[in-house]
């Protein structure tokens, strides 16, 4: 199941008791969670019937799921339990604990009388061959939030602008997406700026060039290149410039993650006779970006990218937990340069 299929099922009041969310497009993933909340919970009792579980220990995570699913909803038909499982804690359960969890979910959570909706949020990629995920596929729904293609990102950008009461030519919307990439968090951030700084109903290209962070993608490219060459001071310089321009720390981080992910995908084509247009289509980037990514990929080993991704996840948790954004990003750059 994908995002659109999930939205359609919710419109038809088709609600499953167990969902597994995963994928690269986190904006749509969180939007889907908001839609489920709005569908099954009431604002006045939401605090009593909405639980978020975030545990590092697989066993503690399992116990928290069972404990919270045992309690019935208060003054509402449903209770929503969300499990943050980005590092696949639950798939690390031993056979005995895993059986206990799966038996509980099958007997209690998915029973006809159940009033629980359990949403497990995974990372960008998961191994669907693992026992837990095969089980979820059998009793519930697995929803994959795939990275958007260039055309899809343009359509979403156009929709957001129209919703904000602005008119923009399609060619100009394409320019926006080419400048910031297909990540919806980055697109929405730039659209907010455009809407805030534009008084007229129609936004002209001149205003877009003036307001848009045209060099955000290039600065991220420069930042990742400095990290690849282990030039810590140079990397800090680019990072500070981004922060001084008022770029949102989470957007900076999401762009770093996106760049690392693109580099990893480029590396997967090494040694294969695949033309650049095919690669561009596969990655969802304009043709001219492929050559730049290819050059940058030579700065990283596969294991470097794996370590970098894990450090980025830690930084993401720190930023969302209220840590000092500048210090968190500085620490990330330091670790990546000394990988």
Secondary structure by P-SEA (a helix, b strand, c coil): ccaaaaaaaaaacccccbbbbbccaaaaaaaaaaaaaaaccccccccccbbbbbbccaaaaaaaaaaaaacccccccbbbbbbbccccccccccaaaaaaaaaaaacccccccccbbbbbbbccccccccaaaaaaaacbbbbbbccccaaaaaaaaaaaaaaacccccaaaaaaaaaaccccaaaaaaaaaaaaaacccccccaaaaaaccccaaaaaaaaaaaaaaacaaaaaaaaaaaaaaacccaaaaaaaaaaaaaaaaaaaaaccccccaaaaaaaacccccaaaaaaaaaaaccaaaaaaaaaaaaaaaaaaaaccaaaaaaaaaaaaaaac
